[in-house]
Amino acid sequence: MAKSNTLFIIDPIAFGGGSKNATVSLLKQLPAGQFHIRVLTNDPESWPLPDCEHLPLWRPQWLPEGNHGLGYLIRHLLTAATGLKACLKHGRPALLLGASGPGVDFSLFLLKKLTGWPLLQLVHGPVGHSRMLGRSLATADKVCFLDSCQDSMTAALRKAGYRFTPVKARFQSFINGLCPDQWPGACQYEQPRLLWAASLLKWKGLDRLLLALESLPVEHRPDSEICYLRPRQTQLPVSEAGQPIARIYWHENPVNFDAIRARCNLFISTSVREPFGLSVLEAMAAGHCVVIPADGAYWDSVLMDGVHCIKYPPGDHDALASTILWLSRDMKSVQRIGTRARQLAENYRAETCYQPVVDVITELCSPPAADVSVRLPFIQRVKARIGGARHG
């Protein structure tokens, strides 16, 4: 396979996050030297890949935000036009790669409609119950999805008049994993220290954690590290950060995150029905005792309460406070549960977890899909119509 096989990604999200981290880990599993990755983005720091080309994504100030309606369509039409211009200038890609979900990556579906280029859609989160998104999923050449997203995908496809069958050739499930260079350092078990790490989007639940910690007397409150990403260019509700609260230490996108995590041993998840929770897996791999909501999400279905984790009723900050207080006084339980969690995390190695998706990418980039002589079908049709009108 020639190195000219280019994967083209449009990244319209202006800040980092779990789906980008997972996609980067996945792309690191591709055979070395056989692929070139081109990303249209305003967040190049989130794409630290070898043989990766970052192109600026044009986003005028007047561009409307929102996840539906005319403004959404206008935004993605302009993004698709920018993507087409980049492809015409820098070379036709072998594969369009949607790195998040059909709602975020809708511009790539417009690009596929125009050009006929093959498209692989990754689904890292719930799909909106929309006929348009259902049609987009049905249009993709392949869809690779987290199992936790299947119900929402099914609903969108049925809304568009399609039946979803998990064994259907175009749909492939996968789970996220960690690369060797991402494997975290081991934590300490000498003193209780709490870690929370996520973006400031409201649904991530930082406010719930702060309520729990502030309800504890200062002398019984464990030292807590809050590592956060500040969302940009979003209309979604966002929590505040940096409040002066005793024994709470704030870090915005810290470069020494692994060192901060290594000095902690209690990882608190407050996200609502998170599709996967890559930060939970990283904490498990570090040997943390992870505390998660019993909300039916991925880790709730995989981890056993009292064995690999501790669970609390979702949304109950009083129960969370009691759990934190108990664990901060029982380091033997923290170490026992953290050790079991670290052993389980060994099953989530990137080279194994992402192999099904690597196989799909290799298949879609193989001839004839990667034949650079293929013309743009839409342009071809326009030319044919013009020629027919002249002869008529």
Backbone hydrogen bonds, N-H to C=O, Kabsch-Sander energy under -0.5 kcal/mol:
donor,donor_aa,acceptor,acceptor_aa,energy
5,N,2,A,-1.4
5,N,34,Q,-0.5
6,T,4,S,-0.8
7,L,36,H,-2.8
8,F,6,T,-0.5
8,F,95,L,-2.8
9,I,7,L,-0.5
9,I,38,R,-2.7
11,D,9,I,-0.6
11,D,40,L,-3.0
14,A,12,P,-0.5
14,A,232,R,-0.5
21,N,17,G,-2.2
22,A,18,G,-2.7
23,T,19,S,-2.2
24,V,20,K,-2.6
25,S,21,N,-2.2
26,L,22,A,-2.3
27,L,23,T,-2.7
28,K,24,V,-1.7
29,Q,26,L,-1.7
30,L,27,L,-1.3
34,Q,31,P,-1.6
36,H,5,N,-2.8
37,I,51,D,-2.1
38,R,7,L,-3.0
38,R,36,H,-0.5
39,V,53,E,-3.0
40,L,9,I,-3.0
41,T,39,V,-0.8
41,T,55,L,-2.7
42,N,11,D,-0.6
46,S,43,D,-1.8
47,W,44,P,-1.9
49,L,47,W,-1.9
52,C,49,L,-0.8
53,E,37,I,-3.3
54,H,52,C,-0.5
55,L,39,V,-3.0
55,L,53,E,-0.5
57,L,41,T,-0.5
58,W,56,P,-0.7
63,L,60,P,-1.7
72,Y,68,H,-0.6
73,L,69,G,-1.8
74,I,70,L,-2.7
75,R,71,G,-2.4
76,H,72,Y,-2.1
77,L,73,L,-2.3
78,L,74,I,-2.4
79,T,75,R,-2.0
80,A,76,H,-2.7
81,A,77,L,-2.2
82,T,78,L,-2.2
83,G,79,T,-2.4
84,L,80,A,-2.7
85,K,81,A,-2.3
86,A,82,T,-2.1
87,C,83,G,-2.2
88,L,84,L,-2.6
89,K,85,K,-1.7
90,H,86,A,-2.8
91,G,87,C,-2.0
94,A,6,T,-1.9
95,L,6,T,-1.8
96,L,118,P,-2.7
97,L,8,F,-2.8
98,G,96,L,-0.6
98,G,120,L,-2.9
99,A,97,L,-0.7
105,D,101,G,-2.7
106,F,103,G,-0.6
108,L,105,D,-1.6
109,F,105,D,-0.9
110,L,106,F,-1.7
111,L,107,S,-2.0
112,K,108,L,-2.5
113,K,109,F,-2.3
114,L,110,L,-1.8
115,T,111,L,-2.3
116,G,112,K,-3.1
120,L,96,L,-2.8
121,Q,119,L,-0.5
121,Q,142,K,-2.5
122,L,98,G,-2.9
122,L,120,L,-0.6
123,V,144,C,-2.3
124,H,100,S,-2.9
124,H,122,L,-0.6
125,G,100,S,-0.5
130,S,128,G,-2.1
134,G,130,S,-2.1
135,R,131,R,-2.5
136,S,132,M,-1.8
137,L,133,L,-2.3
138,A,134,G,-1.9
139,T,135,R,-1.2
139,T,136,S,-0.6
140,A,136,S,-1.4
141,D,119,L,-1.5
142,K,119,L,-1.5
143,V,170,R,-2.8
144,C,121,Q,-2.5
145,F,143,V,-0.5
145,F,172,Q,-1.9
146,L,123,V,-1.9
147,D,174,F,-0.6
149,C,146,L,-2.3
150,Q,147,D,-1.7
153,M,149,C,-2.1
154,T,150,Q,-2.8
155,A,151,D,-2.2
156,A,152,S,-2.1
157,L,153,M,-2.7
158,R,154,T,-2.5
159,K,155,A,-2.1
160,A,156,A,-1.3
161,G,158,R,-1.4
162,Y,157,L,-3.3
165,T,163,R,-0.5
168,K,165,T,-2.4
171,F,168,K,-2.0
172,Q,143,V,-2.9
174,F,145,F,-1.8
175,I,353,C,-0.6
178,L,348,Y,-2.5
182,Q,179,C,-1.4
183,W,179,C,-0.7
183,W,180,P,-0.9
187,C,286,A,-2.5
188,Q,262,A,-1.1
188,Q,264,C,-0.6
194,L,223,D,-2.6
195,L,266,L,-3.0
196,W,225,E,-2.2
198,A,227,C,-1.7
200,L,229,L,-2.0
202,K,237,P,-2.6
204,K,201,L,-2.2
205,G,202,K,-2.1
208,R,205,G,-0.5
209,L,205,G,-1.5
210,L,206,L,-2.4
211,L,207,D,-2.1
212,A,208,R,-2.0
213,L,209,L,-2.7
214,E,210,L,-2.7
215,S,211,L,-1.2
216,L,213,L,-1.3
220,H,217,P,-1.6
221,R,217,P,-0.8
221,R,218,V,-1.0
223,D,192,P,-0.5
224,S,247,R,-2.5
225,E,194,L,-3.1
226,I,224,S,-0.5
226,I,249,Y,-3.1
227,C,196,W,-2.9
227,C,225,E,-0.6
228,Y,226,I,-0.5
228,Y,251,H,-2.5
229,L,198,A,-1.2
239,S,200,L,-3.5
245,I,243,Q,-1.4
248,I,245,I,-1.9
249,Y,224,S,-3.0
251,H,226,I,-2.5
253,N,228,Y,-2.7
253,N,251,H,-0.7
257,F,254,P,-0.8
260,I,256,N,-1.9
261,R,257,F,-2.8
262,A,258,D,-2.1
263,R,259,A,-1.1
264,C,261,R,-1.5
265,N,193,R,-2.8
266,L,193,R,-1.9
267,F,265,N,-0.5
267,F,289,C,-1.6
268,I,195,L,-2.4
268,I,266,L,-0.5
269,S,267,F,-0.5
269,S,291,V,-3.0
270,T,268,I,-0.5
272,V,203,W,-1.6
273,R,271,S,-0.7
281,L,277,G,-1.6
282,E,278,L,-2.3
283,A,279,S,-2.1
284,M,280,V,-2.5
285,A,281,L,-2.5
286,A,282,E,-1.3
287,G,284,M,-1.5
288,H,283,A,-2.6
289,C,265,N,-2.8
290,V,288,H,-0.9
290,V,308,H,-0.5
291,V,267,F,-3.2
292,I,290,V,-0.5
292,I,310,I,-2.2
294,A,312,Y,-2.4
295,D,293,P,-1.8
298,Y,274,E,-1.0
301,S,297,A,-1.7
301,S,298,Y,-0.6
302,V,298,Y,-1.1
303,L,299,W,-2.9
306,G,309,C,-3.2
307,V,304,M,-2.0
308,H,304,M,-2.2
309,C,304,M,-1.2
310,I,290,V,-2.2
312,Y,292,I,-1.6
316,D,313,P,-1.8
317,H,315,G,-1.0
320,L,316,D,-1.9
321,A,317,H,-2.2
322,S,318,D,-2.2
323,T,319,A,-2.1
324,I,320,L,-2.5
325,L,321,A,-2.5
326,W,322,S,-2.4
327,L,323,T,-2.6
328,S,324,I,-2.3
329,R,325,L,-0.7
329,R,326,W,-1.1
330,D,327,L,-1.4
334,V,330,D,-1.7
335,Q,331,M,-2.5
336,R,332,K,-2.6
337,I,333,S,-2.8
338,G,334,V,-2.4
339,T,335,Q,-2.5
340,R,336,R,-1.7
341,A,337,I,-2.3
342,R,338,G,-2.3
343,Q,339,T,-1.9
344,L,340,R,-2.0
345,A,341,A,-2.1
346,E,342,R,-0.8
346,E,343,Q,-0.6
347,N,344,L,-1.9
348,Y,345,A,-2.2
350,A,178,L,-2.6
352,T,349,R,-1.3
353,C,349,R,-2.7
354,Y,350,A,-2.4
355,Q,352,T,-0.8
357,V,354,Y,-0.5
358,V,354,Y,-2.4
359,D,355,Q,-2.5
360,V,356,P,-1.5
361,I,357,V,-2.6
362,T,358,V,-2.5
363,E,359,D,-2.2
364,L,360,V,-2.6
365,C,361,I,-1.8
366,S,363,E,-1.0
369,A,366,S,-1.4
371,D,368,P,-2.0
372,V,370,A,-0.7
374,V,371,D,-1.8
378,F,114,L,-1.3
380,Q,376,L,-2.6
381,R,377,P,-2.3
382,V,378,F,-2.2
383,K,379,I,-2.5
384,A,380,Q,-2.3
385,R,381,R,-2.3
386,I,382,V,-2.4
387,G,383,K,-2.7
388,G,384,A,-2.4
389,A,385,R,-2.2
390,R,386,I,-1.9
391,H,387,G,-1.9
392,G,388,G,-1.6
